[in-house]
């Protein structure tokens, strides 16, 4: 009897151990990526119609919190602090009427629901963001997760914001399916369809990048002074994905309903471009706090929004 019990207990332990290993520790990245995105091509498209190029890319962090240990990068149990940023592509100094906001972050209630550790929220920056959303000419999103579209779902100005929002057809359909916004609200937005690259405005090109979510896209930006950026959204959450060649833990990919294989190849592509070949384009990952700080310190990324 005791022997039988011991065997059953050992089997349960083994299954538990294997499950934890598979769910939290596995997440390899292929050596060679199947992603075929050309930043040179994106640059060509961004410049092809002429027009005044943007003069700055500003960022603003609305809040931040510690992601649960072991949840960000497969097998890594260090503390990853996630910032929740919004970006402003500014065309003319002191004229924010022509500016594009990329990702709208969220309010404190939404942030609290993420249950991150030591949450910090800047009411000042949130207010400033709401003003910038009123004053801007266009709003775009990397993808439809609520930490990137929160401001479109709340407040008295949300319909005004939606009227200025440009969504890809896949973003439209997935946001509708997720029920974060109603069909009537989404019908206020401008919907676009594109294959791979989309010229949005002088110096700004959308790049289709499904994986983290079906409607995920990256934003390529080139400024008047030729500084270039790739806003890669949530393709990778931290440079560690590329440095350590590790995906998100399987558990997280399953919860997010990611196309894990697509994300693995996208991380391999980012690694090849930005770590191995050190591409001149500045890579911006939405939730990599330490790298955000470096770019701000170097003056490559503006640390707050311009307002009128
Ligand atoms: Zn996301």
Boltz pocket constraint, residues with backbone or C-beta under 6 A from the ligand:
constraints:
  - pocket:
      binder: B
      contacts: [[A, 143], [A, 145], [A, 212], [A, 234]]
      max_distance: 6.0
